[in-house]
Amino acid sequence: MSVHIYQCPVRWSDMDVYGVVNNVSFLRLLEEARVDFIWRLGAEQGDAFFSGGSVVVRHAIEYKRPLVHRHEPVAIHMWVSDVRAAAVTIEYEVRDGDTLCALASTTMAPFNYEGRYPRTMSDEETAFFERFLNPRKALSCAC
């Protein structure tokens, strides 16, 4: 199984009044990592999924430890737990060094923006995601 690791900067503005990274900012960090994974790697190794259009249909996050602003980036580990004709699920572990800060999952579906309808994944998209396929779920719940 291949795992993509994105070194994500944590910005001062990501923190809330309690001095920890805000829950909405966590979604932004995951988005930044996911875009790096799909867009950058896809553009190098196959279709980028975004070029054909896609939408997020589900997010789930389980917070383990607080994350605060720091100068070093946090490591976001990503893999694919499920690939279907019209959906892909990406799993995440957000790590501050050896400390696990959060587990997360995002399900995306291919979507045709011009026609405004769902579409199926291309063979290239499926092949790209299958390179990172591991059925291990980051979250223990069936959310």
Phi and psi in degrees as a GROMACS rama.xvg file:
@    title "Ramachandran Plot"
@    xaxis  label "Phi"
@    yaxis  label "Psi"
@TYPE xy
-92.0778  140.977  SER-2
-121.966  132.528  VAL-3
-94.8408  130.133  HIS-4
-114.935  122.099  ILE-5
-109.004  126.13  TYR-6
-87.0994  103.17  GLN-7
-102.204  124.834  CYS-8
-68.1794  144.316  PRO-9
-107.61  120.046  VAL-10
-91.2589  153.178  ARG-11
-55.6563  -38.2911  TRP-12
-71.0398  -10.0137  SER-13
-74.1038  -16.7952  ASP-14
-84.9519  152.443  MET-15
-102.045  -171.973  ASP-16
-65.6822  -15.6173  VAL-17
-89.9742  -1.01179  TYR-18
82.7006  16.6595  GLY-19
-123.577  161.332  VAL-20
-63.7452  125.955  VAL-21
-65.9627  149.656  ASN-22
-59.9966  -36.7588  ASN-23
-68.5635  -36.9941  VAL-24
-64.9123  -33.1223  SER-25
-57.8279  -43.1182  PHE-26
-61.8051  -36.7852  LEU-27
-67.1445  -39.6668  ARG-28
-63.2602  -42.7178  LEU-29
-63.9381  -39.5783  LEU-30
-62.5072  -44.9036  GLU-31
-59.303  -43.7697  GLU-32
-65.212  -43.3855  ALA-33
-64.6464  -41.3691  ARG-34
-64.0435  -42.2137  VAL-35
-59.6868  -45.8959  ASP-36
-60.8522  -53.0491  PHE-37
-80.4812  -48.4129  ILE-38
-72.4691  -54.3954  TRP-39
-67.6339  -50.2852  ARG-40
-69.3509  -39.8019  LEU-41
-61.4281  -41.3728  GLY-42
-64.4396  -28.9493  ALA-43
-86.4215  -32.1421  GLU-44
-121.259  7.80991  GLN-45
156.214  -165.496  GLY-46
-67.0395  142.513  ASP-47
-87.6339  3.07059  ALA-48
69.1346  -42.5397  PHE-49
-72.9756  -29.6235  PHE-50
-65.1742  -31.8662  SER-51
-88.1279  -10.7876  GLY-52
98.1182  137.868  GLY-53
-157.053  157.76  SER-54
-134.02  151.145  VAL-55
-84.6054  129.727  VAL-56
-111.561  -12.8752  VAL-57
-163.788  138.613  ARG-58
-127.822  147.185  HIS-59
-146.47  135.971  ALA-60
-133.483  136.268  ILE-61
-120.455  113.719  GLU-62
-83.3539  132.462  TYR-63
-108.788  -43.5562  LYS-64
-144.121  150.872  ARG-65
-64.0814  146.076  PRO-66
-118.317  131.556  LEU-67
-121.834  167.709  VAL-68
-60.7387  142.795  HIS-69
-158.39  162.316  ARG-70
-80.8888  -27.491  HIS-71
-84.0705  144.109  GLU-72
-71.2516  159.566  PRO-73
-93.9171  149.34  VAL-74
-92.2573  122.955  ALA-75
-109.868  111.711  ILE-76
-90.1544  132.434  HIS-77
-133.148  142.698  MET-78
-149.412  171.47  TRP-79
-107.259  125.549  VAL-80
-99.1591  -17.9057  SER-81
-155.025  132.296  ASP-82
-127.521  123.362  VAL-83
-126.632  174.629  ARG-84
-59.9052  -31.9434  ALA-85
-131.176  26.6071  ALA-86
-165.863  151.368  ALA-87
-139.748  140.177  VAL-88
-115.733  125.71  THR-89
-108.365  132.151  ILE-90
-106.102  152.546  GLU-91
-137.894  148.213  TYR-92
-126.277  123.821  GLU-93
-100.827  119.163  VAL-94
-123.783  133.004  ARG-95
-105.906  91.1194  ASP-96
65.6987  -124.307  GLY-97
-87.3705  -4.18026  ASP-98
-89.0802  123.538  THR-99
-81.7052  116.974  LEU-100
-95.714  -33.894  CYS-101
-160.489  151.692  ALA-102
-117.334  143.789  LEU-103
-152.579  166.695  ALA-104
-149.34  140.471  SER-105
-132.507  130.583  THR-106
-107.718  131.346  THR-107
-122.698  152.613  MET-108
-127.992  139.939  ALA-109
-66.9837  142.327  PRO-110
-147.039  136.381  PHE-111
-92.6774  107.374  ASN-112
-72.0674  -35.3622  TYR-113
-64.4641  -46.5596  GLU-114
-87.5783  -10.7177  GLY-115
61.2182  47.4136  ARG-116
-146.272  155.441  TYR-117
-65.6034  152.734  PRO-118
-134.207  172.039  ARG-119
-97.4829  158.437  THR-120
-72.4092  146.944  MET-121
-74.4489  165.327  SER-122
-60.599  -36.7654  ASP-123
-66.7555  -41.6411  GLU-124
-63.3291  -46.7662  GLU-125
-59.9461  -45.9153  THR-126
-61.7223  -40.0619  ALA-127
-60.0564  -50.9405  PHE-128
-67.3081  -33.6772  PHE-129
-65.3136  -23.6154  GLU-130
-65.907  -21.3592  ARG-131
-110.843  15.2709  PHE-132
-75.8076  128.324  LEU-133
-151.572  123.156  ASN-134
-69.6132  -3.2738  PRO-135
-64.7895  127.724  ARG-136
-90.1749  140.792  LYS-137
-72.4192  -39.1182  ALA-138
-97.933  139.06  LEU-139
-81.8999  -17.4129  SER-140
-83.1363  159.6  CYS-141
-97.9957  65.643  ALA-142
